[in-house]
Amino acid sequence: MPTSSASTTDSARSAASGGVQSLERAFDLLERMADAGGEVGLSELSASSGLPLPTIHRLMRTLVACGYVRQQPNRRYALGPRLIRLGESASRLLGTWARPYLARLVEETGETANMALLDGDEIVYVAQVPSKHSMRMFTEVGRRVLPHSTGVGKALLSGFPPEEVRALLGRTGMPAATDKTITTPEGFLAALEDVRRQGYAIDDNEQEIGVRCLAVPVPDSPTAAAISISGPAGRVTESATEKIVPVLQQIAVELSQALTTPGTAPSA
């Protein structure tokens, strides 16, 4: 009996990795649900994954029983609450893995280094290594801010379609933290175009007067992430920016490679 191309591919991948095919398929379905916004129907999963409906139904029953998926009254399936605990633990671990790379940023730039993730509609800082200067910036790990007034927010959202950015800004609003804060969707979308063109984002006194921040996204990160440096505007000048940005970009690439290499814990 001929097998489907999806089954053949899955079997080859399982054989090569020594993994269990059903486990790989279950994780693939969870990721597809997340990409679809967290709630899908079985037919949608079948169409996107290429797996037959009976296989998907069996896997979803197991995920529901474990609490990682829940079935809605409308018979569709949604990501379950047990994933929250896993996500929180993974975010903390991601911050721990990033610290050696942030320490290198501090050594090479002299300024405080940060890592941030997009969590829902907010930016959350998951790691920081402070500058050795007596005058330095400090952001509490776990702090949440709105994306429109931060360099990391611009870096993270630069990879999102404009309509998704507009929807996010509509939900959060765009309050002014300083008189430099961008407070219109059009202004923010124009800033994101600058990020894509330049390859880095700037917070120029937009979150706090006297502070400048430079940020870049971590490419191909398992979850949307950005790293940044922040310091007094008198030190993070235009000439300093030219030297700092290549360092930021290089370390972001190295961190990405460490995070996406299977079976290894990142180290710098």
N, C-alpha and C positions, 0 to 999 in steps of 0.2 A: 504494500500500500504506500503511495507517495506521501511524503511529509510536507507540511507547509514550509515556506522559506523562513518564516519567523521561528518555527520549531527547530529547523536545521541550524540556524544561526545561534539560537539559545543553547542547543546541545553542544555545538562546537566551542562556544564560550565557556560553558560549564566544564567541559572536558579539559580545556586548556588551563583553566584557573583552579581546577580541583574543587569547585564550588558545587552547591546544590541548586539545580535548575529552578525548583519551585521557590527557593528563597530569593534568587536573583529576579525572578518574575514578580514576586510580591513587592520587592523594593522598587522595581521599575514602575509598577502600577501606582505606588505611593507618590513617586516623583511625577508621574503623569497627572495624578489628581492635583498635586500642588501647582503644576503648570497651568491647569485648567481653572484655577481659582479656588480649589479645595472641595468642590462638589461636582460629581459627574454621574452619568448613567452607565450601566453595563455596556450598552451598545456603543457609546462613545469610546469607552476604554477598548472595546474590541476593535473598533475601526482604527484607533490610533496605534494600538500595540500589535495588531495582526494576530492576536491570540483568539481561539474560539471561545464563544460565550460560556460553554460548560466549564472550561478551564478557569476563566475569569471569575465565574460565580463561586467555584470551589475556593479559590484563593481569597476572595472577598469575605466568604463565610469565616475563614480562619482569622483574617485581620479584624473582623468585627468581634469575634470571640475573644481576641486578645486586647481589644480596646483601642486599636490603632486606627480603626475605621468605624463609623457608625452609619446605620441605615436610617434615612430620613422618612418622615411620614409619606412623602411623595414617591417613595421607593428608590430615590437616588441615593448615592453614597457620598459621605463627607468624611474628611480627615477627623480622627478621633482625639479626645483630650489627652490620652497617654503620650501622644507625640510632643506635647508641650514640655513635659519634663525632660524628654530626650533633647529637645531643641535648646532648652535653657542650659543643660549640662554641656552640650556641644559648643554653645556660644562661649561659655567660660573656658573650655579647653582650647578653642580657637584663639582666644585672647592670650592664653598661656603659651601656645605655640608661636604666636606673633612676637612675643616680647624680645627674643634675641635679635630679630630683624629691626625692631624699633630701637633697641639699644645701639645698633649700628648706625641708624639714622641720626641718633643723638651725637654719636662720636664724630660723624662726618659732617653734620650741619651745625652742631652746637645748640640746636633748639629742641624743645619738647616734642616728642613723637607720639602719635595716637593711632589707634585702629578703631574703626566704627563700622557697624552693620545697619542695614535698613530692616527694622522690625515693625511690620505693619506700615503705618504712615509716618513713623518717627525714626530718627537716628538715635542709636544707642552706642555709647562708647564702651568697648569691651577690653581695651588694654591701653596703657600709657606708660611711657618712660620719660621722666622729667629731665629737663635741661640742667646742666651743672652751673649755669649762671645764677647769681643771686636774684636777679630779676627774671622770672620765668613764668610761663603760663601753666595753669593747673586745671585739669578737668577731672572730676570724680568719675572713676570707672562705674558704669551703670547709669550714668546721667543720660537723660533723654531730652532731645531738642527737636525742633521742627527743621525740615531739610532746607527750606528756602533761604535761611540766614547763615548757612555754614558751608565751608569749603568741601567737607566730606559729603554733605548733602548734595551739592552740585555734582561732585565726582560720581556718586552712586547713581543719581538720576539721569546722568548724561547718556546712559545706555538704554533708557526707557523710551517708548514711543511717546510723542507729544500728547496724544489723547489720554494716556495713562497718567502723565505728569499733571495735566490739567485737572483730571478727576481727583488726584491726590490733593492738590492745592485747594480744590473746592471743598474737600472734607476738612482739611486742617485750618484753612484760612491763612493769611499771610501777615500776621502782626509785625510791626516794626520793633526790632530790638534796639536799633539806633537810627539816626537820621540817614544812615548809609544803606539800610536794609532794603532789598528789592521787595516791593509790595504789590506787584502786578504779575499775573501769569505771563503776559507778553514779555515783560522785562526778564523774568526768570527763564523763559524758553530761549530768549536771545543769549542769556548768559550760558545756557547749556550748549548752544551752538559754539560759543567761544571755547568751552571746555573741549568739545570734540575736535575743534580746529587746532587748539594749542597743545592738547594732550595733558592738561592739568587744570585744576580749578583754583580760584582765589576767593578767599573771604577777606575783603579789604575794609576792616572796621565795621563789618555788617552785623556781627554778633556782639562785639564789644569794642568800644572806642579805644584806639591805641594798640589794637591787636590785629596782626595779619596772619592768615593761615594759607598754606599751599597743600593741595590734596590731589591724589591720583587714585583711580579705581585699581583694585587687585584683579588682573585679568583672569577670566575662567575660574574665579573662586567658586567653591561649592554653594555658597550663599553670597548675595551681593555685599561686597566689602570694599572699604577704602582705607588708605593710610594717609597720614598728614603730618606736617610739622606746624607748630604755631609759636609765635614769639612777638615781642614788641615791634611795632611798625618801624621804629628807628633802626632795628637790626635786620628785619626781613624786608629789605629794600629791593628795588628793581634789579640792581646789580647782584645782590645776594640770590634773588630768584633764579637768575640764569645759571648759577652754580648748584643750587639746591634741587631744582626740578629733575635734572638727569639722575641724581642720586635717588630721589624718590621713585622714579620710574624703574630704575634698575633693581632696587630692593623689592618693589612691588612684583616684578617678574620673578625674582628668586623665591619670594614667599609663595606666589602662585604655584610655581613648580613643586615646592615642598608640599603644599596642601593637596595637590592633585596627583601626586605619585602614590599609587596604591601600596599599602602595607608599610609605609614609613612614617615616623613622627618627625615633623620639621625640626631642623636645628640650623643655627647660623654659625 
